[in-house]
Amino acid sequence: MLEEIVLRNLRERDKALAQSEKRIAELDVIFKRIYEDNISGKLSDDRFIKLSRDYEQEQEQLKAVVETLGREVKQQEQKKTNVRKFISVVKKYTDMTQLDATILREFVEQIRVSDTYTTDEQQKRVKIREIEIVYNFIGAFDFEGAREQSQTAQDQNNAKIGAA
């Protein structure tokens, strides 16, 4: 489930990156054509300036997108590697009957405990302390968010099957 989410995000970013890089190359070809058309007299100087400015602006924006997507793809690749490492540790302990310190160290990088704060629920003072578990390889994992994403994906698959 977690690996599927990471792989899906990676594929989406890879696709967007490839599309942006392709468009940058297309703009180079287009720019050469309008330059040649301007030199041959098929395109006025004013029109050439406007078109070249627009194409250069689009290309600069795409270069920024490519840079950002490139970083995100690298991060997703690292996440994919980390998830695989985490899964291998999980598989190692599938038949675990008791949690000991060694196993805990393999799974958990750190546990963060917040300061205590008090709420007034129905006139009763309730002390609350939030605990966040940071796992090795995958960091602080939002189990509820992953569960919701998985349910959404499952609902979409069921809808596709029902429509077919």
PLY file of the C-alpha trace (Angstrom):
ply
format ascii 1.0
element vertex 164
property float x
property float y
property float z
element edge 163
property int vertex1
property int vertex2
end_header
0.00 0.00 0.00
2.65 2.53 1.05
4.95 1.42 -1.76
2.09 1.78 -4.28
1.46 5.37 -3.19
5.15 6.27 -3.52
5.40 4.55 -6.91
2.26 6.30 -8.18
3.62 9.71 -7.11
6.95 8.90 -8.74
5.31 7.90 -12.04
3.20 11.08 -12.08
6.23 13.30 -11.49
8.32 11.39 -14.06
5.57 11.86 -16.64
5.25 15.59 -15.93
9.04 15.98 -16.06
9.25 14.22 -19.43
6.43 16.36 -20.85
8.09 19.58 -19.69
11.47 18.56 -21.10
9.83 17.64 -24.41
8.09 21.02 -24.60
11.39 22.83 -23.90
12.95 21.02 -26.87
9.91 21.86 -29.03
10.25 25.53 -28.12
13.88 25.49 -29.27
12.77 24.18 -32.68
9.92 26.71 -32.86
12.26 29.55 -31.99
14.65 28.52 -34.79
11.76 28.44 -37.26
10.46 31.89 -36.36
14.01 33.23 -36.52
14.43 31.80 -40.02
11.00 33.16 -41.01
12.04 36.58 -39.72
15.33 36.50 -41.64
13.60 35.41 -44.86
10.98 38.15 -44.50
8.00 35.85 -43.89
7.61 37.26 -40.37
7.76 40.94 -39.41
10.26 42.14 -36.82
7.47 43.20 -34.45
5.78 39.81 -34.68
9.12 38.02 -34.24
9.88 40.02 -31.09
6.46 39.28 -29.60
6.58 35.57 -30.42
10.16 35.11 -29.30
9.43 36.90 -26.00
6.41 34.66 -25.37
8.30 31.47 -26.23
11.29 32.45 -24.12
9.01 33.24 -21.19
7.27 29.87 -21.52
10.63 28.12 -21.76
11.95 29.83 -18.61
8.84 28.79 -16.70
9.24 25.23 -17.94
12.90 25.18 -16.91
11.85 26.17 -13.39
9.21 23.42 -13.40
11.79 20.89 -14.65
14.19 21.87 -11.88
11.49 21.50 -9.23
10.21 18.22 -10.65
13.77 16.90 -10.89
14.25 17.50 -7.17
10.88 15.92 -6.40
11.70 12.85 -8.52
14.98 12.42 -6.62
13.09 12.70 -3.33
10.49 10.17 -4.51
13.27 7.79 -5.61
14.77 8.07 -2.13
11.36 7.47 -0.56
10.90 4.40 -2.76
14.24 3.05 -1.57
13.40 3.82 2.05
9.97 2.19 1.78
11.55 -0.95 0.34
14.05 -1.04 3.21
11.22 -0.56 5.70
9.18 -3.33 4.08
12.15 -5.69 4.24
12.44 -5.01 7.99
8.69 -5.56 8.38
8.86 -8.87 6.51
11.70 -9.96 8.75
9.37 -9.73 11.76
6.03 -10.92 10.38
5.78 -13.75 12.90
6.95 -11.71 15.85
5.36 -12.72 19.15
7.05 -10.22 21.42
8.35 -6.69 20.93
11.80 -6.24 22.39
14.32 -3.38 22.38
16.26 -4.73 19.37
13.16 -4.95 17.18
11.96 -1.55 18.37
15.30 0.04 17.42
15.05 -1.43 13.92
11.64 0.12 13.39
11.69 3.37 15.35
14.12 6.24 14.86
12.66 8.42 17.59
9.55 9.10 19.63
8.49 12.69 20.16
6.31 13.53 23.14
4.70 16.96 23.35
4.25 19.05 26.43
1.08 18.39 28.36
-1.83 20.67 27.72
-5.23 20.80 29.34
-8.64 20.97 27.71
-12.06 21.44 29.22
-14.30 18.73 27.81
-17.77 18.93 29.37
-16.40 20.80 32.39
-13.83 18.07 33.10
-10.19 18.99 32.91
-8.43 16.56 30.60
-4.68 16.49 30.24
-3.45 15.64 26.77
0.00 14.75 25.51
0.61 14.06 21.84
3.02 11.34 20.80
4.63 11.15 17.36
6.57 8.08 16.27
9.28 8.63 13.66
10.04 5.36 11.90
13.37 4.37 10.35
13.43 4.85 6.58
9.96 6.40 6.25
9.85 9.11 8.92
6.70 10.14 10.76
4.00 8.26 8.92
0.40 9.47 8.70
-1.45 6.16 9.01
-4.88 7.80 8.87
-3.99 9.71 5.68
-2.62 6.55 4.06
-5.77 4.66 5.05
-7.92 7.39 3.46
-5.82 7.37 0.25
-6.04 3.61 0.06
-9.81 3.71 0.54
-10.16 6.40 -2.16
-8.08 4.33 -4.60
-10.11 1.24 -3.78
-13.39 3.15 -4.31
-12.13 4.40 -7.69
-11.15 0.87 -8.74
-14.57 -0.43 -7.68
-16.25 2.35 -9.65
-14.23 1.44 -12.76
-15.12 -2.22 -12.37
-18.78 -1.35 -11.87
-18.80 0.90 -14.96
-17.30 -1.83 -17.15
0 1
1 2
2 3
3 4
4 5
5 6
6 7
7 8
8 9
9 10
10 11
11 12
12 13
13 14
14 15
15 16
16 17
17 18
18 19
19 20
20 21
21 22
22 23
23 24
24 25
25 26
26 27
27 28
28 29
29 30
30 31
31 32
32 33
33 34
34 35
35 36
36 37
37 38
38 39
39 40
40 41
41 42
42 43
43 44
44 45
45 46
46 47
47 48
48 49
49 50
50 51
51 52
52 53
53 54
54 55
55 56
56 57
57 58
58 59
59 60
60 61
61 62
62 63
63 64
64 65
65 66
66 67
67 68
68 69
69 70
70 71
71 72
72 73
73 74
74 75
75 76
76 77
77 78
78 79
79 80
80 81
81 82
82 83
83 84
84 85
85 86
86 87
87 88
88 89
89 90
90 91
91 92
92 93
93 94
94 95
95 96
96 97
97 98
98 99
99 100
100 101
101 102
102 103
103 104
104 105
105 106
106 107
107 108
108 109
109 110
110 111
111 112
112 113
113 114
114 115
115 116
116 117
117 118
118 119
119 120
120 121
121 122
122 123
123 124
124 125
125 126
126 127
127 128
128 129
129 130
130 131
131 132
132 133
133 134
134 135
135 136
136 137
137 138
138 139
139 140
140 141
141 142
142 143
143 144
144 145
145 146
146 147
147 148
148 149
149 150
150 151
151 152
152 153
153 154
154 155
155 156
156 157
157 158
158 159
159 160
160 161
161 162
162 163
